[in-house]
Amino acid sequence: MNVHPKALAVAPERVGSLAVRRYGDGPLLVLVHGGVGSASHWVANLESLSRRFEVAAVELPGYGDAPAPREREALGYVEEVIASFAQIAPATKRFGLVGFSFGAVISAAVARRLGARVRALSLLGPGGFGIPAGREVSLLPVPTGTEDSTGHAAAVAHNLGAFMMARTPEPDDPVVRMQSENIARTRFDSRKVSFQDRLIDDLRASSTPLQLIWGESDRLPVPSIAARIELVRGARPDAEFHVVPDAGHWVQFEAPDAVDALLIDFHERVAT
């Protein structure tokens, strides 16, 4: 798979309650990971994107190298994150924003609050449509304290195939180890934010140029990707929509070339 661990060797800097790794040069593009994640959610994309942009891959409070959040309920958590994003660049420097899953919900809230400072907004497999009633995803419990065991790796591999990816990786696939590390370093329940019905209101209140991307085999949108597209289109008829074949929820990892091309095209068109 597309695991490039050297991309994460860059030491993070502290920005408010965020941990931020920076790469490349050019217009600033900020990447926001999903739930039970970290900057590693972008390992397949950092090299390509950093050739065209200054990329800032953030880790949200309670994930990866970021500190635990001061506020653990949804409203306080989002406010804490927005305050940190306001510090990610000088007030005179605009930036593009790309959020994945839970990170997409956060990114929409940031774009709404920071207004013109956010140059363009891309949302990949966004949550924020409320509690996903009717979603059927069969997950296995992941044994704790047994990260090096066969059973632990098998459970993580199964869950990646059920929830994140279009295919189930083998237990010895590097992506399984990477996600095991994300699980071990998660200290906030992203569902407190992702299961809120807030995305449409945040998008409706924002005029930031908007792009949405899903993997064709994403199992998380209920009742369907098409239904979610229609909800967003009702609020933001100017939005651009893309459904990428041969990919599941973690679309930027399974189809990095296609997603990078979409992100580069969109954010370069609105980079002024």
C-alpha positions, 0 to 999 in steps of 0.5 A: 500500500501507499505507506511512506513513513519518511513523510512523517519524520518531520518534527511537529510544531505546536500551534495552539492545541494542534501539532503541525508538520510542514512540507514544501513551499507555495500557497498554504494548504492545511490537511486535517485527518479523520477520527482515530487518525493523525497526520498519517492519514495523508502519508500517500499525499504529502509528497505530491501535494508538497510539490505545489503547496506549502502543506501543513498536516495538522493533528487535532487535540487528542490525536497523534502528537497533539496534546489532550483537548482542554474541552471534551464536549463537542461545542468546547472542542470545536471552539478550542480547535477554531482558536488554534486554526486562527494561529496557523498562519499570519492573519494576512495569509490565506490558506486552503483547507482539506478535511477528511471525515471527522476532520471535514466537519472540523474544517467546515466549522473553521471555514465558517468562522474564519471566513475569507482567511480560508481560500478554498475548502475540500471535504473528503468523506465528510461526517456531520450529517447527524447520527447515521441511522441505518449504517451497518458496519461490522467491527471487531473489538481490538484487544488492548495491550496486545499491539504485537499480537496476531489477534490485534493485527487481524482485528485492525485489518478487518476493521480497516476493510469494513470501515475505511477501505474498499478492500481488507488489508492483510494483517502484516500490511504496513497500513495495519501497523500505522492504524494500530498506532493511531488507535493507541494515540487517540484520546478524544471520541470524534463521534461527539462531533461527527455525529452532530447534524451540523455540516449543512448549516456550516456550509450554508453560512460560508461562501468559501469555494467548496469541493467534496470528494467521496470514494465510490465504495465508501460504506459510511454515507447513509442512505447513500453518497447521492443523497448526501450530495443532494443535501449539500447541493441544496445548501451550496449549489456552487459546490463541486462534487467528485466520486472516485472509483476503486476507493472506500472511505479513506479515499485519499489513501486508496486513490492518491493520484486521483485525489491529489489531481482533484485537490491540486486543480481545485486549490490552484484555480482559487489560489489568488 
